[in-house]
Amino acid sequence: MKKLLLTLLATIPLVLFSQTITVVQPNGAEILYPCQVYTVSWSTSGAVSGYYDIDYSLDGGIIWASVTTNYLSPSKTYAWTVPNVHSNTVLIRVKDSQNGVIVDQSNSFFSINIPVTVTAPNGGETLTPLSNATITWNAQGTSNTYNIAYSLNNGGVWTTIVSNYNSPGGSYTWTVPNSPSTSCLVRVRDAVSSCMFDVSDSTFTIAPLSPLLIYPNGGENFSVGQPVNILWDKNTFYNNVRLEYSLDNGLTWISIATNTPNDGSESWGLPYLPENRAYTQCLVKVSDSNNPNLNDVSNVSFNIRKPFTLTSPNGGETLTGCNAFQISSSLYSYGLNSWSIYYSLDNGSSWQTIVNNNNSPSYLWSVPNSLNSSQGLIRVVNNNYPQYSDTSNATFNFTTSNEISLTAPNGGEILNSGQNYLISWTNGPNVSGAYTITYTSSAGNGTIANNITGNNHIWTVPNQPATNYIITIRDQANSCKHDVSDSTFTVLPLAPKVTYPNGGEWFNGGQTIAITWDPATYYSTQVRIEYSDNGGLTWNLLTTTQSRTSGSYN
């Protein structure tokens, strides 16, 4: 009996020690990938509980992490979703949940390799907006289809670059967004297994584009008032913009707009500048409205032309009366449409108006035939912007036309009323040959003849005595061509003439007598009649109110 008991006791430890767990896989040298569902399997011997704890280690068994606990598995397998880690010293351990002494682990290390590894941009790079950058990555065990995204705030928010992109080679050409940031990342994720991804190891930079003014950029020629479309690359600015111009190559700046939308263009009407001269050092500057130090300026200065120049007459010319002369100007301006033009006979000491409110600084002027000077000037002035004016550079000559020359009466003559007088003149080749003759005096004015031909005309001198007679003869077709007496001449009055009684008559007291006279020899509207009975020593008044034209008084 004792012998049998001893035999039984001796066999108990053998039974206990035959209770084992043996890890079948992974058992060394395998390569797994995160997100992969891998079947962990093991075998057992002896009476194990059937409940298992499964752990893994990344550092060769120093530290263990739980996969599952108290897991009932009659099949002795477990579908393990491989964690998103990387190690070449990975072990799996399977333990009886009821008896921790019964345990086994992989015979040797296996590996978990990251399936996706971003290689570029991977941190520290500086990219240029709107340029093409190549995103590259290494991949193992993926579907070869990827979702790619970027972040501007170190992963806080992600923006999709492309979805379901097939790339067995692991590269994508990315148009870098125009979104400057120093906290950029790229993420590449397997489109099928979302836990298979990688992100840039550290942030990279998308640098802002340099501000770019496109137009005007130098060498252009503009005119005051001209509409100019300022152009800039709106992609190179990130806020509203400020626009300025300079007339002195950037020493000083004048505002065009302080806060205009960043739409790439602005219509600018060139200002009416303070002087009538060319400006050759002009620039435009476009700046970020929030940071004026971010700006671009015209590469080279451009020109604003002299708005206005009088070109003719400009000195040395001769302007002849009765001729049309073209006053000419060069005009490089917009909207200057009201001009006044003047002439001077005394080198600018005084001015006379030719025309006001002319819509052009050029004008076809019929030169008066009364101007005679060697000190002539023309001056043209804009009525709205008087700074835009110009005067002949030097004096020129005014001379009268001598196409018609009156030879008689030409001054100093004494003519009698009622006399027939021969008016005479000469003419040049540029008259029509038909003439009008008029006279003026303090006693009256009148027309002597119209549309007559030849070079003389008999004039019956009117009974209008005066000492300041002037004769004028004009071309019938061009009244500007004319001549006048060089000085005044005189027309004497007719001698007053009583026709009855005129001497030798005998009259009776109380007799009615018709006193008569020649009305043409008297000039007032009424005549005064007197008689003398002593040979003219004294006179007795008859009337002061008798009509001259009646010619008689009873």
Disulfide bonds with the S-S distance in Angstrom:
Cys35-Cys195 0.88
Cys322-Cys480 2.13
